Amino acid sequence: MRLRLGTRGSRLAVTQSGQVADALRARGAEVEMVVIRTSGDRLADVALADFGGKALFVREIEEALLDGRVDAGVHSLKDMPAVLPAGLWLPAYPPREDPRDVLLTRAGGGLDELPRGARVATSSLRRRALLLARRPDLSIEPIRGNVDTRLRKLDEGLCDGLVMARAGLDRLGLKPEHAHALSVEEFLPAVGQGILGVEARTADTEVLEALRGVDHTGTRMQALAERAFLCRLGAGCHTPVAGHARLDGDTISIAGLVASLDGATVLTGEASGPGSQAEALGERLAGDLLARGARALLDAGGTP
């Protein structure tokens, strides 16, 4: 069959969508890549939280799906809102890449080696809160742009450190000289980090069947748990939230947190159980955090 695959136009987006396209072609599909410029790409110099959050990287691709201009769309799952538009579904989650964040510096070392008052660049509220929780003395500065742009800004000395997803570097084959991986225990990843979500119309059964061929069961369980956690929290783009699920045999474990913007308040929790109950576990963990005060942080937009 022939599939039109919608993707953003950045080098990373095209690379990861190309990996999905290659997997589909290996299963006999004829795939055409359709590049779609999103609002997030156009608003390259503004704070996304002020203009609708990460959903700005998704909206136009979803509109193209609903209009029938493409048959499927490939997204970084961490950019996707917890609730999808009516008529759309995620039938495929290809195998997850490394979910960890990475601290990049010019001199090398981890968070503890950064000098007092060092300038660390990130536009993620989650990363900001976790950095300040660990090192309140740091100066956290906003940064936008694609992977290459961010690395260049670090090289030019516009910041002392930069935090970004390991998955993006790996997918592009980049190996920066001073890259320190931050363990999920000390730096909980974003919901869906390292996962691609392939979106399609719920009524398009032929396309859904083709896409199921690139779905990875273990990754799907992790994605369902994390997204159920996010959905139950009802979190928007103004509060630092993290969630990460791991699969060990038939058991899935999920850790989550909600924090204040300054990192002074960090609520954490964990839940585990059978993989068949992935969504219920995510919801249970969110309920636990809400009962312990997360609602106040969410309602206040992360303000302590």
Order of alpha helices (4+ residues) and beta strands (2+ residues): beta-alpha-beta-alpha-alpha-beta-beta-beta-beta-alpha-beta-alpha-beta-alpha-beta-beta-alpha-alpha-beta-beta-beta-alpha-alpha
